[in-house]
Structures are given as structure tokens and as C-alpha cells.
């Protein structure tokens, strides 16, 4: 088991490569955690991620403070460069959060801000499953507001928030628009609730 090294985790999160390098060279465990169980790979600085991986950091051992994969947190923050490095470093693209069943693809598509196409594309190219469902009725911090999971697929979330090109990407990758959540609602229904443009709603027609 890795020993705690809060200073390494803090320095990594700050993007302080010089201090991270100094700590590792002085014997800090590259897979150590802070007092919350968070590992140093949960950083948004590509050079730090690259260095940690080169020193043997295991992206499948390290988690964020809630116990989810570091990839989930990086994907949620829409950091394509760090996502790419983690995927190339062997992180499991389908590592699901223990209590909610959310995968990094779910997390990436949980916010309405910005263009998340690049991160979704990376995840899909590395084997992310577009049809994985969450466990229904579990409180999640994955969305930008406090809600509960509904047994939804990444396509449901994309229908609510993503750009049309990203929805097309998911469909091309095999996302099933006929899958309904635990309440019996399709991705098209989610798009309708969120007042998405009609061409996007039509794209999600489960009959076509």
C-alpha cells in the first residue's frame, strides 16, 4: 500500500513540476495519496502527468477524493491533453465509480459548458463503452448540480448537454438511442426536456 504524501499531491495539483520532481527523486512514492485518498495523477498539468507516468505512477490505482478514477475527474474538467496521457498510460477508460456506476464518459458529458468533443473522441478511440448505464437513484456530484443518477447512458447526458457533432460521434461508435433510463425515458426525451434544437432531437429519434 502506498504511503501518504500530501505534499506530493498538493504540488502535483498546483502543476509544480519542479517540486514534484524533487519529491520523487527524494523518495516519495509516486502512487502515494493525501489525507483524502487522492493521488498525484489528479492534476491538470500535462507535463506533471507525463512525468509521474514515466516514474511508474499507476493510473488504475489512483483515485480522486471520492474514490472515482483519476480519469473521471480529468474528463469531467474537459482536459484533453491529460486525458490522452492517462489513456496512453494504460488507464481503464471504463472504470466505473463504485456507488453510481458512472464512467469517465458519463463524467465528461455531465456539464453543459464548452465543447467536449475532443475528450469524448479520445475516450471512444480507447474503448470507452457508450452504452454503459449508471446505477439508478444514487446521489451524484457528477452533474453540475445536485441530482441522482437515473440508470442513464452517456448518450442520455450528451442529449442534454453535448454538441450535435459529439452526439453523432457517440452514435457512430455504437451508442444505442433506444435504451431507456430507469424512468423509461430515452435520450430523445432528455434532449426535449433541455430544449435542444429540433434537428438534434430528430437525430435521436429511436424509430430511425
C-alpha positions, 0 to 999 in steps of 0.5 A: 500500500502506498504511503501518504504524501500530501505534499506530493499531491498538493504540488502535483495539483498546483502543476509544480513540476519542479517540486514534484520532481524533487519529491520523487527523486527524494523518495516519495512514492509516486502512487502515494495519496493525501489525507483524502485518498487522492493521488498525484495523477489528479492534476491538470498539468500535462507535463506533471502527468507525463512525468509521474507516468514515466516514474511508474505512477499507476493510473488504475490505482489512483483515485480522486477524493471520492474514490472515482478514477483519476480519469473521471475527474480529468474528463469531467474538467474537459482536459484533453491533453491529460486525458490522452496521457492517462489513456496512453498510460494504460488507464481503464477508460471504463472504470466505473465509480463504485456507488453510481456506476458512472464512467469517465464518459458519463463524467465528461458529458455531465456539464453543459459548458464548452465543447467536449468533443475532443475528450469524448473522441479520445475516450471512444478511440480507447474503448470507452463503452457508450452504452454503459448505464449508471446505477439508478437513484444514487446521489451524484456530484457528477452533474453540475448540480445536485441530482441522482443518477437515473440508470442513464447512458452517456448518450442520455447526458450528451442529449442534454448537454453535448454538441450535435457533432459529439452526439453523432460521434457517440452514435457512430461508435455504437451508442444505442438511442433506444435504451431507456433510463430507469424512468423509461425515458430515452435520450430523445426525451432528455434532449426535449426536456433541455430544449435542444434544437429540433434537428438534434432531437430528430437525430435521436429519434429511436424509430430511425 
